[in-house]
Each structure stands twice: as C-alpha cells, then as structure tokens.
Amino acid sequence: MSKLYLFIIWKKSINKKDLILEDIEKKFVIRDVYEIKWSEKEFRSNLKRFYGSALQNATQKAELCGIGPFLLILVSDSF
C-alpha cells in the first residue's frame, strides 16, 4: 500500500515549479497539483493553522515563503 505525502511550492519559488516538479517525479508519483489561494489578510492565520505548534513565527514564515498563491502537490511513493 502506498503512502500519500504533500509538497508545497510557495510563491517565492513558483518560478522554479517545473524544475521542482521534475525533481519530485524522480522519486514519487504525482497524484494531483492544486493551486491554493489564501487571502492576504488571513495568510498568517492560515499558516498557523496549517503548521500548528510546529510554527514558531508565522510572520517570519510568510516573509520566507511569500504571500500569495502557491502549489500543493499530492504525491504517493512509487513502491
């Protein structure tokens, strides 16, 4: 039975999406790619909900990844 995983390509890396997807395909089967759009007003709040207690600083994460649409890639292992 294969396991499901997800990758996120944040806004600041979206210009490299083709390279990233190509790299992911080397080890995983891409099941679907979703474009996610969170409102700018709720972006930090959504980051907190997504990462839970593992996220120390939502503002810092938002600055690092960029606020705006991002890609969520659902994959399974190839075994």
Sequence and secondary structure as in RCSB ss.txt:
>XXXX:A:sequence
MSKLYLFIIWKKSINKKDLILEDIEKKFVIRDVYEIKWSEKEFRSNLKRFYGSALQNATQKAELCGIGPFLLILV
SDSF
>XXXX:A:secstr
   EEEEEE GGGGGGHHHHHHHHHTTEEEEEEEEE   TTTHHHHHHHHHGGG S HHHHHHHH SS EEEEEE
EE  
